[in-house]
Amino acid sequence: MSTATYTAETEMDICTFHSLQFVLSHVQKGQKLLEVGCGSGELALQLEKAGLLVTAIDKDENASMRAAAEGITVQEEDFFEYSAEKESFDVILFSRVLHHMHPLDVALEKVHTLLKPNGILLLDEFAVEGMDEKSATWFYGLKQVLAEAGTYSWSLGEQKIKDKFGKESDLEIWKQLHLGMHSVIDSETMRKELAKRFKLQSDSTVPYLYRYFADRRFRLKDELVPRVYEWECKLIQQQVLKPIGFYWLYHKA
């Protein structure tokens, strides 16, 4: 992994910065990279600046429009319908996206088809099942403090689940939102499906919850999200919180 450090002068947000460092530690200039579910294209833009030949796709029309407004080229495409020649890419990247890819086996079969021989699949992801009660209490407690301070607005779905299950357990709120409402794919399911088509090269766990606080709904000043990241890191070191994020590198089998 890169040893680069995020500072106030860094030209991108901390979440993009961490994802970029992960990707750059495994790729080379001139390689063809496909980013699936690229959002507004912030990471794709930085990868292009680093010398990669990037194709960025996202099925959300609003995402491609936001990207265009910033001068970033994003193709409005659903990955399941995306058309490209076989073995087109050296690298395929899913940054916080694979957990939404239903059906997962179909998505991974397509990845296998699009990757060149010895191509790599990079996954910047999280283990939804890794959340525990202590971590959930910290996470939703911080959200509540920010909501009361006027810097966060609960979504309607969040509010309904919080009102229904919040008195029971903060962990239950997480489960209902991620495993119920959003049908997030757990990491063990991902790992099993990946093993059928790819060979795991590297696996590391990282902080993840701070990324939620970079969401536009929090209206936090740019310098505050890194503070949340630092706090999460310290609590992980103290074994208070669990690191539920992970970086996986797979080679085409």
C-alpha atoms as a printed R data frame, in Angstrom:
    type eleno elety resid chain resno       x       y       z
1   ATOM     1    CA   MET     A     1   0.000   0.000   0.000
2   ATOM     2    CA   SER     A     2   1.080   3.599  -0.609
3   ATOM     3    CA   THR     A     3   2.445   5.555   2.340
4   ATOM     4    CA   ALA     A     4   1.061   8.866   1.040
5   ATOM     5    CA   THR     A     5  -0.671  10.920   3.725
6   ATOM     6    CA   TYR     A     6  -3.856  12.929   3.393
7   ATOM     7    CA   THR     A     7  -3.469  16.623   4.285
8   ATOM     8    CA   ALA     A     8  -5.639  19.734   4.160
9   ATOM     9    CA   GLU     A     9  -3.904  20.643   0.882
10  ATOM    10    CA   THR     A    10  -4.841  17.372  -0.855
11  ATOM    11    CA   GLU     A    11  -6.935  18.199  -3.924
12  ATOM    12    CA   MET     A    12  -9.594  15.559  -3.308
13  ATOM    13    CA   ASP     A    13 -11.783  14.312  -0.454
14  ATOM    14    CA   ILE     A    14 -10.336  11.754   1.935
15  ATOM    15    CA   CYS     A    15 -12.495   8.868   0.706
16  ATOM    16    CA   THR     A    16 -11.366   9.362  -2.894
17  ATOM    17    CA   PHE     A    17  -7.786   9.732  -1.661
18  ATOM    18    CA   HIS     A    18  -7.812   6.393   0.180
19  ATOM    19    CA   SER     A    19  -9.414   4.566  -2.743
20  ATOM    20    CA   LEU     A    20  -6.874   6.133  -5.101
21  ATOM    21    CA   GLN     A    21  -3.921   5.010  -2.994
22  ATOM    22    CA   PHE     A    22  -5.281   1.468  -2.938
23  ATOM    23    CA   VAL     A    23  -5.681   1.349  -6.719
24  ATOM    24    CA   LEU     A    24  -2.351   3.014  -7.536
25  ATOM    25    CA   SER     A    25  -0.481   0.487  -5.400
26  ATOM    26    CA   HIS     A    26  -1.571  -2.289  -7.814
27  ATOM    27    CA   VAL     A    27  -1.628  -0.738 -11.299
28  ATOM    28    CA   GLN     A    28   0.730   0.721 -13.875
29  ATOM    29    CA   LYS     A    29   0.506   3.734 -16.163
30  ATOM    30    CA   GLY     A    30  -1.033   2.991 -19.528
31  ATOM    31    CA   GLN     A    31  -3.205   0.113 -18.329
32  ATOM    32    CA   LYS     A    32  -6.845   0.011 -19.404
33  ATOM    33    CA   LEU     A    33  -9.111   0.267 -16.364
34  ATOM    34    CA   LEU     A    34 -12.884  -0.033 -16.097
35  ATOM    35    CA   GLU     A    35 -14.504   1.535 -13.050
36  ATOM    36    CA   VAL     A    36 -18.001   0.165 -12.444
37  ATOM    37    CA   GLY     A    37 -20.442   2.378 -10.541
38  ATOM    38    CA   CYS     A    38 -18.125   5.371 -10.601
39  ATOM    39    CA   GLY     A    39 -20.649   7.876  -9.243
40  ATOM    40    CA   SER     A    40 -19.698  11.427 -10.170
41  ATOM    41    CA   GLY     A    41 -16.309  10.267 -11.423
42  ATOM    42    CA   GLU     A    42 -14.005  11.860  -8.853
43  ATOM    43    CA   LEU     A    43 -11.876   8.718  -8.532
44  ATOM    44    CA   ALA     A    44 -11.895   8.102 -12.294
45  ATOM    45    CA   LEU     A    45 -10.577  11.619 -12.841
46  ATOM    46    CA   GLN     A    46  -7.678  11.076 -10.448
47  ATOM    47    CA   LEU     A    47  -6.853   7.739 -12.072
48  ATOM    48    CA   GLU     A    48  -6.738   9.422 -15.466
49  ATOM    49    CA   LYS     A    49  -4.386  12.042 -14.065
50  ATOM    50    CA   ALA     A    50  -2.186   9.186 -12.828
51  ATOM    51    CA   GLY     A    51  -1.812   7.898 -16.381
52  ATOM    52    CA   LEU     A    52  -4.397   5.114 -16.631
53  ATOM    53    CA   LEU     A    53  -6.723   4.690 -19.602
54  ATOM    54    CA   VAL     A    54 -10.027   4.881 -17.737
55  ATOM    55    CA   THR     A    55 -13.521   3.910 -18.792
56  ATOM    56    CA   ALA     A    56 -15.998   5.014 -16.110
57  ATOM    57    CA   ILE     A    57 -19.613   3.824 -16.090
58  ATOM    58    CA   ASP     A    58 -22.600   4.372 -13.815
59  ATOM    59    CA   LYS     A    59 -26.265   3.611 -14.412
60  ATOM    60    CA   ASP     A    60 -27.435   6.685 -12.480
61  ATOM    61    CA   GLU     A    61 -28.300   9.536 -14.843
62  ATOM    62    CA   ASN     A    62 -27.803  12.098 -12.074
63  ATOM    63    CA   ALA     A    63 -24.279  10.818 -11.447
64  ATOM    64    CA   SER     A    64 -23.276  11.228 -15.084
65  ATOM    65    CA   MET     A    65 -24.829  14.708 -15.152
66  ATOM    66    CA   ARG     A    66 -22.885  15.770 -12.041
67  ATOM    67    CA   ALA     A    67 -19.721  14.381 -13.609
68  ATOM    68    CA   ALA     A    68 -20.334  16.263 -16.857
69  ATOM    69    CA   ALA     A    69 -20.792  19.494 -14.903
70  ATOM    70    CA   GLU     A    70 -17.278  18.978 -13.519
71  ATOM    71    CA   GLY     A    71 -15.825  18.131 -16.920
72  ATOM    72    CA   ILE     A    72 -15.548  14.397 -16.142
73  ATOM    73    CA   THR     A    73 -16.600  11.826 -18.733
74  ATOM    74    CA   VAL     A    74 -18.884   9.142 -17.301
75  ATOM    75    CA   GLN     A    75 -20.845   6.760 -19.507
76  ATOM    76    CA   GLU     A    76 -24.430   6.242 -18.368
77  ATOM    77    CA   GLU     A    77 -24.430   2.439 -18.502
78  ATOM    78    CA   ASP     A    78 -25.794  -0.465 -16.457
79  ATOM    79    CA   PHE     A    79 -22.917  -2.903 -16.027
80  ATOM    80    CA   PHE     A    80 -25.187  -5.853 -16.778
81  ATOM    81    CA   GLU     A    81 -25.981  -4.308 -20.158
82  ATOM    82    CA   TYR     A    82 -22.539  -2.839 -20.815
83  ATOM    83    CA   SER     A    83 -21.121  -3.883 -24.170
84  ATOM    84    CA   ALA     A    84 -17.380  -4.270 -24.745
85  ATOM    85    CA   GLU     A    85 -15.103  -6.759 -26.464
86  ATOM    86    CA   LYS     A    86 -13.864  -9.775 -24.529
87  ATOM    87    CA   GLU     A    87 -10.627  -9.312 -22.618
88  ATOM    88    CA   SER     A    88 -10.774  -5.529 -23.041
89  ATOM    89    CA   PHE     A    89  -9.365  -4.428 -19.669
90  ATOM    90    CA   ASP     A    90  -6.226  -4.902 -17.603
91  ATOM    91    CA   VAL     A    91  -8.034  -3.797 -14.447
92  ATOM    92    CA   ILE     A    92 -11.659  -3.707 -13.322
93  ATOM    93    CA   LEU     A    93 -12.492  -1.691 -10.219
94  ATOM    94    CA   PHE     A    94 -15.542  -1.747  -7.950
95  ATOM    95    CA   SER     A    95 -15.312   0.928  -5.267
96  ATOM    96    CA   ARG     A    96 -18.129   0.399  -2.744
97  ATOM    97    CA   VAL     A    97 -20.342  -1.043  -5.475
98  ATOM    98    CA   LEU     A    98 -20.062  -4.842  -5.678
99  ATOM    99    CA   HIS     A    99 -22.245  -5.321  -2.598
100 ATOM   100    CA   HIS     A   100 -25.169  -3.954  -4.655
101 ATOM   101    CA   MET     A   101 -24.608  -6.163  -7.725
102 ATOM   102    CA   HIS     A   102 -27.565  -8.536  -7.989
103 ATOM   103    CA   PRO     A   103 -27.272 -11.223  -9.310
104 ATOM   104    CA   LEU     A   104 -23.669 -11.403  -8.115
105 ATOM   105    CA   ASP     A   105 -22.700 -14.505 -10.099
106 ATOM   106    CA   VAL     A   106 -23.776 -12.867 -13.374
107 ATOM   107    CA   ALA     A   107 -21.799  -9.717 -12.559
108 ATOM   108    CA   LEU     A   108 -18.644 -11.653 -11.751
109 ATOM   109    CA   GLU     A   109 -18.952 -13.806 -14.844
110 ATOM   110    CA   LYS     A   110 -19.058 -10.613 -16.887
111 ATOM   111    CA   VAL     A   111 -15.995  -9.280 -15.057
112 ATOM   112    CA   HIS     A   112 -14.158 -12.492 -15.906
113 ATOM   113    CA   THR     A   113 -15.109 -12.114 -19.575
114 ATOM   114    CA   LEU     A   114 -14.000  -8.479 -19.798
115 ATOM   115    CA   LEU     A   115 -10.650  -8.944 -18.071
116 ATOM   116    CA   LYS     A   116  -7.544  -9.741 -20.087
117 ATOM   117    CA   PRO     A   117  -5.577 -12.907 -19.184
118 ATOM   118    CA   ASN     A   118  -3.784 -12.202 -15.880
119 ATOM   119    CA   GLY     A   119  -5.969  -9.111 -15.461
120 ATOM   120    CA   ILE     A   120  -6.847  -7.939 -11.974
121 ATOM   121    CA   LEU     A   121 -10.070  -7.181 -10.130
122 ATOM   122    CA   LEU     A   122  -9.823  -4.539  -7.393
123 ATOM   123    CA   LEU     A   123 -12.478  -4.336  -4.687
124 ATOM   124    CA   ASP     A   124 -12.805  -1.470  -2.225
125 ATOM   125    CA   GLU     A   125 -15.620  -2.848  -0.081
126 ATOM   126    CA   PHE     A   126 -17.084  -3.503   3.354
127 ATOM   127    CA   ALA     A   127 -18.311  -6.493   5.318
128 ATOM   128    CA   VAL     A   128 -21.895  -5.645   6.199
129 ATOM   129    CA   GLU     A   129 -22.005  -8.574   8.602
130 ATOM   130    CA   GLY     A   130 -18.896  -7.286  10.395
131 ATOM   131    CA   MET     A   131 -20.760  -4.543  12.257
132 ATOM   132    CA   ASP     A   132 -21.139  -5.245  15.970
133 ATOM   133    CA   GLU     A   133 -23.117  -3.564  18.742
134 ATOM   134    CA   LYS     A   134 -20.290  -1.316  19.979
135 ATOM   135    CA   SER     A   135 -19.505  -0.088  16.482
136 ATOM   136    CA   ALA     A   136 -23.183   0.503  15.745
137 ATOM   137    CA   THR     A   137 -23.634   2.463  18.968
138 ATOM   138    CA   TRP     A   138 -20.714   4.754  18.077
139 ATOM   139    CA   PHE     A   139 -21.857   5.119  14.464
140 ATOM   140    CA   TYR     A   140 -25.512   5.957  15.122
141 ATOM   141    CA   GLY     A   141 -24.657   7.975  18.217
142 ATOM   142    CA   LEU     A   142 -22.409  10.227  16.150
143 ATOM   143    CA   LYS     A   143 -25.101  10.507  13.476
144 ATOM   144    CA   GLN     A   144 -27.638  11.545  16.114
145 ATOM   145    CA   VAL     A   145 -25.335  14.202  17.571
146 ATOM   146    CA   LEU     A   146 -24.785  15.661  14.108
147 ATOM   147    CA   ALA     A   147 -28.522  15.546  13.391
148 ATOM   148    CA   GLU     A   148 -29.261  17.458  16.590
149 ATOM   149    CA   ALA     A   149 -26.561  19.981  15.647
150 ATOM   150    CA   GLY     A   150 -28.293  20.563  12.336
151 ATOM   151    CA   THR     A   151 -25.530  19.141  10.158
152 ATOM   152    CA   TYR     A   152 -27.308  15.928   9.158
153 ATOM   153    CA   SER     A   153 -30.777  14.955   8.031
154 ATOM   154    CA   TRP     A   154 -32.018  11.394   8.478
155 ATOM   155    CA   SER     A   155 -33.525   9.983   5.306
156 ATOM   156    CA   LEU     A   156 -37.181   8.989   5.534
157 ATOM   157    CA   GLY     A   157 -36.219   5.293   5.399
158 ATOM   158    CA   GLU     A   158 -33.592   5.707   8.113
159 ATOM   159    CA   GLN     A   159 -35.964   7.624  10.347
160 ATOM   160    CA   LYS     A   160 -38.703   4.979  10.100
161 ATOM   161    CA   ILE     A   161 -36.291   2.153  10.943
162 ATOM   162    CA   LYS     A   162 -34.637   4.148  13.732
163 ATOM   163    CA   ASP     A   163 -38.023   4.909  15.285
164 ATOM   164    CA   LYS     A   164 -39.051   1.256  15.067
165 ATOM   165    CA   PHE     A   165 -35.835  -0.511  16.143
166 ATOM   166    CA   GLY     A   166 -33.668   2.150  17.788
167 ATOM   167    CA   LYS     A   167 -34.831   1.429  21.319
168 ATOM   168    CA   GLU     A   168 -34.123  -2.253  20.767
169 ATOM   169    CA   SER     A   169 -30.585  -2.043  19.400
170 ATOM   170    CA   ASP     A   170 -28.382   0.190  17.271
171 ATOM   171    CA   LEU     A   171 -27.108  -2.934  15.563
172 ATOM   172    CA   GLU     A   172 -30.669  -3.809  14.593
173 ATOM   173    CA   ILE     A   173 -30.981  -0.444  12.813
174 ATOM   174    CA   TRP     A   174 -27.884  -1.351  10.756
175 ATOM   175    CA   LYS     A   175 -29.236  -4.795   9.936
176 ATOM   176    CA   GLN     A   176 -32.648  -3.533   8.926
177 ATOM   177    CA   LEU     A   177 -31.178  -0.814   6.701
178 ATOM   178    CA   HIS     A   178 -28.421  -2.804   5.043
179 ATOM   179    CA   LEU     A   179 -29.690  -6.381   4.988
180 ATOM   180    CA   GLY     A   180 -33.385  -5.541   4.809
181 ATOM   181    CA   MET     A   181 -34.050  -2.298   2.948
182 ATOM   182    CA   HIS     A   182 -30.962  -2.315   0.715
183 ATOM   183    CA   SER     A   183 -30.259  -6.081   0.401
184 ATOM   184    CA   VAL     A   184 -26.491  -5.584   0.730
185 ATOM   185    CA   ILE     A   185 -24.441  -8.654  -0.203
186 ATOM   186    CA   ASP     A   186 -22.274  -9.871   2.682
187 ATOM   187    CA   SER     A   187 -18.536 -10.365   2.307
188 ATOM   188    CA   GLU     A   188 -18.640 -14.146   2.726
189 ATOM   189    CA   THR     A   189 -21.058 -14.464  -0.183
190 ATOM   190    CA   MET     A   190 -18.789 -12.235  -2.254
191 ATOM   191    CA   ARG     A   191 -15.739 -14.270  -1.292
192 ATOM   192    CA   LYS     A   192 -17.369 -17.581  -2.237
193 ATOM   193    CA   GLU     A   193 -18.510 -16.339  -5.652
194 ATOM   194    CA   LEU     A   194 -15.174 -14.692  -6.356
195 ATOM   195    CA   ALA     A   195 -13.276 -17.891  -5.557
196 ATOM   196    CA   LYS     A   196 -15.091 -19.693  -8.372
197 ATOM   197    CA   ARG     A   197 -13.523 -17.418 -11.015
198 ATOM   198    CA   PHE     A   198 -10.558 -15.559  -9.525
199 ATOM   199    CA   LYS     A   199  -7.499 -16.102  -7.332
200 ATOM   200    CA   LEU     A   200  -7.140 -13.938  -4.232
201 ATOM   201    CA   GLN     A   201  -3.809 -12.105  -4.256
202 ATOM   202    CA   SER     A   202  -4.127  -9.746  -1.287
203 ATOM   203    CA   ASP     A   203  -6.632  -9.020   1.478
204 ATOM   204    CA   SER     A   204  -6.485  -6.215   4.033
205 ATOM   205    CA   THR     A   205  -8.995  -4.713   6.469
206 ATOM   206    CA   VAL     A   206  -9.405  -0.942   6.789
207 ATOM   207    CA   PRO     A   207 -11.620   1.631   8.527
208 ATOM   208    CA   TYR     A   208 -14.880   2.214   6.691
209 ATOM   209    CA   LEU     A   209 -17.547   3.961   8.760
210 ATOM   210    CA   TYR     A   210 -15.985   7.416   8.329
211 ATOM   211    CA   ARG     A   211 -16.937   7.243   4.643
212 ATOM   212    CA   TYR     A   212 -20.619   7.633   5.526
213 ATOM   213    CA   PHE     A   213 -19.872  11.035   7.025
214 ATOM   214    CA   ALA     A   214 -18.526  12.311   3.695
215 ATOM   215    CA   ASP     A   215 -22.061  12.010   2.309
216 ATOM   216    CA   ARG     A   216 -23.532  15.334   1.190
217 ATOM   217    CA   ARG     A   217 -26.387  14.921   3.692
218 ATOM   218    CA   PHE     A   218 -23.960  15.557   6.557
219 ATOM   219    CA   ARG     A   219 -22.970  19.020   5.357
220 ATOM   220    CA   LEU     A   220 -19.708  18.651   7.274
221 ATOM   221    CA   LYS     A   221 -16.800  20.952   6.573
222 ATOM   222    CA   ASP     A   222 -14.117  19.214   4.508
223 ATOM   223    CA   GLU     A   223 -11.647  19.133   7.388
224 ATOM   224    CA   LEU     A   224 -14.075  17.331   9.740
225 ATOM   225    CA   VAL     A   225 -14.372  14.024   7.833
226 ATOM   226    CA   PRO     A   226 -10.625  13.328   8.279
227 ATOM   227    CA   ARG     A   227 -11.157  13.931  12.004
228 ATOM   228    CA   VAL     A   228 -13.864  11.250  12.034
229 ATOM   229    CA   TYR     A   229 -11.450   8.944  10.167
230 ATOM   230    CA   GLU     A   230  -8.700   9.552  12.743
231 ATOM   231    CA   TRP     A   231 -11.148   8.881  15.568
232 ATOM   232    CA   GLU     A   232 -12.302   5.638  13.968
233 ATOM   233    CA   CYS     A   233  -8.659   4.545  13.510
234 ATOM   234    CA   LYS     A   234  -7.885   5.172  17.182
235 ATOM   235    CA   LEU     A   235 -10.940   3.237  18.352
236 ATOM   236    CA   ILE     A   236  -9.982   0.329  16.080
237 ATOM   237    CA   GLN     A   237  -6.470   0.332  17.544
238 ATOM   238    CA   GLN     A   238  -8.030   0.273  21.015
239 ATOM   239    CA   GLN     A   239 -10.243  -2.648  19.885
240 ATOM   240    CA   VAL     A   240 -13.382  -0.656  20.600
241 ATOM   241    CA   LEU     A   241 -14.513  -0.646  16.960
242 ATOM   242    CA   LYS     A   242 -14.140  -3.296  14.270
243 ATOM   243    CA   PRO     A   243 -12.593  -2.455  10.889
244 ATOM   244    CA   ILE     A   244 -15.342  -3.549   8.522
245 ATOM   245    CA   GLY     A   245 -13.791  -2.159   5.335
246 ATOM   246    CA   PHE     A   246 -11.491  -4.221   3.156
247 ATOM   247    CA   TYR     A   247  -9.327  -4.059   0.059
248 ATOM   248    CA   TRP     A   248  -9.228  -7.212  -2.054
249 ATOM   249    CA   LEU     A   249  -7.062  -7.876  -5.081
250 ATOM   250    CA   TYR     A   250  -7.986 -10.810  -7.319
251 ATOM   251    CA   HIS     A   251  -6.273 -12.186 -10.412
252 ATOM   252    CA   LYS     A   252  -8.212 -13.720 -13.259
253 ATOM   253    CA   ALA     A   253  -7.989 -17.488 -12.817
